[in-house]
């Protein structure tokens, strides 16, 4: 496995927060200890971390590898790159009941900006390229998303349709599976789910794969059931709090991946993209005063 902690500029904290729900209890203790005070880890040994987290040293090493790092030193290097910046640390401040409306707004804006920066730091260029290859080369694309991911799925449909791609959208659990069953070899499904653990998109992807289609996921959890089912996964970052579960930041990160794919696919076939844009412009002007 490629050691992304070394080859990328950052994204360690975002990756750990994303996989937290999928970790085994012992490994989750390590993750929670690390997230509570990542700077403390920089001066600690494996033995000290295992004692503080009340787990074995083997569990600490196993957690590092589960999180995508080659070992303990690798995760320390990645965390050092992120925690040495006091401004970045301040952006993770939680919203407090005593905050003024302006304080809350500033923290929300800062969190959204931080989410985009963390997502970019954790971006796997190879995965982005494979996602573009899968969707751009597909005979037909089915975009799915339920709940708070549905608006992002709709945005993906609207963008890819403007490129002249054959794309459909389903946000209903039953209709998703029905349409997935009608896919075939050469088709693709794009599944959007923040947690990656919602049953409906996971089951739909399984049906699509059984029909011969390929699958791309956009999720925050690299260890989620959805990520395991999909051939390509784009990982978003999002720090949710007790006040902001399923925060807008998660959807901003998802939408940014969709926008990036839209631009990449448009650049790959500029002639078609420009032709479609001209046709759309010609008809949509009649809807404006």
C-alpha positions in Angstrom: 0.0 0.0 0.0 1.3 3.5 -0.9 2.2 5.5 2.3 0.0 8.5 1.6 1.2 10.1 4.9 4.6 10.6 3.4 3.7 11.3 -0.2 0.9 13.9 0.5 1.1 17.2 2.2 -1.4 16.3 4.9 -4.8 15.0 5.6 -4.0 12.7 8.5 -6.5 14.1 10.9 -9.2 14.1 8.3 -8.6 10.5 7.4 -8.6 9.4 11.0 -11.8 11.2 11.8 -13.4 9.7 8.7 -12.6 6.1 9.6 -13.4 6.5 13.3 -16.9 4.9 13.1 -15.5 1.8 11.3 -12.6 1.1 13.7 -12.6 -1.9 16.1 -13.0 -0.8 19.8 -9.3 -1.1 20.7 -8.1 0.8 17.6 -10.9 3.4 18.2 -9.3 4.1 21.6 -6.1 5.0 19.9 -7.8 7.2 17.4 -9.8 9.1 20.0 -6.7 9.6 22.1 -4.8 10.9 19.1 -7.6 13.2 18.0 -8.0 14.7 21.5 -4.4 15.9 21.5 -2.5 15.2 18.3 0.4 17.4 19.3 1.1 15.3 22.4 1.7 12.3 20.2 4.7 14.0 18.5 6.9 13.6 21.7 5.6 10.2 22.7 6.8 6.6 22.0 4.6 3.7 21.0 4.7 2.5 24.6 3.6 5.8 26.0 0.6 6.0 23.5 -0.4 2.5 24.3 -0.4 3.2 28.0 -2.4 6.5 27.6 -4.9 4.8 25.4 -5.1 1.7 27.5 -4.3 -0.7 24.7 -1.4 -2.8 23.6 1.6 -1.6 21.6 0.5 -4.0 18.8 -2.9 -2.2 18.7 -1.2 1.1 18.2 0.9 -0.2 15.3 -2.2 -2.0 13.8 -4.2 1.3 14.0 -1.4 3.2 12.1 -1.6 0.6 9.3 -5.4 0.6 9.3 -5.3 4.4 8.9 -3.1 4.0 5.8 0.3 4.7 7.3 3.4 2.4 7.2 4.0 2.7 10.9 4.2 4.9 14.0 6.9 7.2 12.8 5.0 7.7 9.5 1.9 8.9 11.3 3.9 11.2 13.6 5.5 12.9 10.5 2.1 13.4 8.9 0.6 14.9 12.2 3.6 17.1 12.7 2.9 18.8 9.3 -0.6 19.6 10.4 -0.3 20.5 14.1 2.7 22.9 13.8 0.3 25.5 12.3 -1.5 27.2 15.2 -4.0 28.8 12.8 -5.1 25.5 11.4 -5.5 24.2 15.0 -7.7 27.1 15.9 -10.1 26.3 13.0 -11.1 23.1 14.8 -12.6 25.0 17.7 -16.1 23.8 18.6 -19.1 26.1 18.7 -20.1 26.9 22.3 -23.5 27.9 23.7 -22.0 31.2 24.8 -20.9 32.2 21.3 -22.4 35.3 19.7 -24.0 35.0 16.3 -20.9 36.5 14.8 -18.7 34.0 16.7 -20.8 31.1 15.4 -20.7 32.4 11.9 -16.9 32.9 11.9 -16.4 29.4 13.3 -18.7 27.9 10.7 -17.0 29.7 7.8 -13.6 28.7 9.2 -14.7 25.1 9.5 -16.0 25.0 5.9 -12.7 26.5 4.6 -10.7 24.1 6.7 -12.7 21.1 5.4 -11.9 22.1 1.8 -8.2 22.5 2.7 -8.1 19.1 4.5 -9.9 17.4 1.6 -7.4 18.8 -0.8 -4.4 17.7 1.4 -5.8 14.2 1.6 -6.7 14.0 -2.1 -5.4 10.9 -3.9 -4.5 12.1 -7.5 -4.6 8.5 -8.8 -8.1 8.0 -7.4 -9.3 11.3 -9.0 -8.0 10.3 -12.3 -9.5 6.8 -12.1 -12.9 8.3 -11.2 -12.7 10.6 -14.2 -11.8 7.6 -16.4 -14.6 5.5 -15.1 -17.3 8.2 -15.5 -16.0 9.7 -18.7 -15.8 6.3 -20.4 -19.1 5.0 -19.2 -21.9 4.3 -21.6 -24.4 5.4 -19.0 -24.0 6.9 -15.5 -26.4 6.4 -12.6 -25.9 9.0 -9.8 -27.3 8.0 -6.4 -27.6 9.7 -3.0 -30.1 9.8 -0.2 -30.8 12.1 2.7 -28.4 15.1 2.9 -26.3 13.6 0.1 -29.3 13.9 -2.3 -28.7 17.6 -3.2 -25.1 16.8 -4.1 -26.2 13.9 -6.3 -28.6 16.2 -8.1 -25.8 18.7 -8.6 -23.7 15.9 -10.2 -26.6 14.9 -12.5 -27.1 18.6 -13.6 -23.4 19.1 -14.3 -22.7 15.8 -16.1 -25.9 16.3 -18.2 -24.5 19.6 -19.4 -21.5 17.8 -20.8 -23.7 15.6 -22.9 -23.1 12.5 -20.9 -25.9 9.9 -20.6 -26.7 10.3 -16.9 -29.7 9.6 -14.7 -30.4 10.5 -11.0 -32.1 8.5 -8.3 -32.6 9.5 -4.7 -35.4 7.0 -3.9 -34.1 3.8 -2.3 -36.3 1.5 -4.3 -35.9 3.2 -7.6 -32.1 3.3 -7.2 -32.0 -0.5 -7.0 -34.4 -0.9 -9.8 -32.4 1.2 -12.2 -29.1 -0.3 -11.0 -30.5 -3.7 -12.0 -30.9 -2.4 -15.5 -27.2 -1.3 -15.8 -24.7 -3.4 -17.7 -21.1 -3.8 -18.7 -19.7 -0.4 -19.7 -22.1 1.5 -17.3 -21.1 3.2 -14.0 -22.7 4.2 -10.8 -21.6 7.3 -8.8 -22.6 6.9 -5.1 -22.5 9.8 -2.7 -22.7 9.2 1.0 -21.0 11.2 3.8 -20.9 8.2 6.2 -20.6 5.5 3.6 -22.6 3.3 6.0 -26.1 4.1 4.8 -27.7 0.8 3.6 -29.4 2.0 0.5 -26.4 3.3 -1.6 -24.4 0.2 -0.5 -27.1 -2.2 -1.6 -27.6 -0.3 -4.9 -23.9 -0.4 -5.7 -23.9 -4.2 -5.1 -26.8 -4.6 -7.5 -25.0 -2.4 -10.1 -21.8 -4.4 -9.8 -23.7 -7.7 -10.2 -25.2 -6.2 -13.4 -21.7 -5.5 -14.7 -21.3 -1.8 -13.9 -18.4 -0.1 -12.3 -18.7 2.0 -9.1 -17.3 5.3 -7.8 -17.9 6.5 -4.3 -17.6 10.0 -2.7 -17.5 9.5 1.1 -15.6 10.6 4.2 -14.9 7.1 5.5 -12.3 5.1 3.7 -13.1 2.0 5.7 -16.9 2.3 5.2 -19.0 -0.5 3.5 -19.6 1.8 0.5 -15.8 2.4 0.1 -15.2 -1.3 0.2 -17.8 -2.0 -2.5 -16.6 0.7 -4.9 -13.6 0.3 -7.2 -12.7 4.0 -6.8 -13.3 6.1 -3.7 -12.8 9.9 -3.3 -12.4 10.8 0.4 -13.8 14.0 1.8 -12.9 15.6 5.1 -15.4 16.9 7.7 -15.2 17.7 11.4 -18.6 17.2 12.8 -19.6 18.3 16.3 -22.5 17.9 18.6 -24.0 21.0 17.1 -23.2 20.2 13.5 -23.9 16.6 12.6 -24.0 16.2 8.8 -22.7 19.8 8.6 -22.7 21.8 5.4 -18.9 21.4 5.3 -19.3 17.7 4.3 -21.5 18.6 1.4 -19.2 21.4 0.3 -16.4 18.9 0.1 -18.6 16.5 -1.8 -19.7 19.2 -4.2 -16.1 20.3 -4.8 -15.2 16.8 -6.0 -18.2 16.8 -8.3 -17.2 20.2 -9.7 -13.6 19.0 -10.2 -14.8 15.9 -12.1 -17.1 18.2 -14.2 -14.2 20.4 -15.2 -11.8 17.4 -15.8 -14.3 15.7 -18.1 -15.1 18.9 -19.8 -11.4 19.5 -20.6 -11.0 16.0 -21.9 -13.6 16.5 -24.6 -13.7 20.3 -25.1 -15.5 20.1 -28.4 -18.4 18.2 -27.0 -18.5 20.3 -23.9 -18.6 23.6 -25.9 -21.2 22.2 -28.3 -23.5 21.2 -25.4 -23.0 24.5 -23.7 -24.0 26.4 -26.9 -27.1 24.3 -27.3 -28.1 24.8 -23.7 -27.5 28.5 -23.9 -29.6 28.8 -27.1 -32.7 27.2 -25.4 -32.3 28.6 -21.9 -32.3 32.2 -23.0 -36.1 31.9 -23.6 -36.5 31.4 -19.9 -35.0 34.7 -19.0 -36.6 38.2 -19.1 
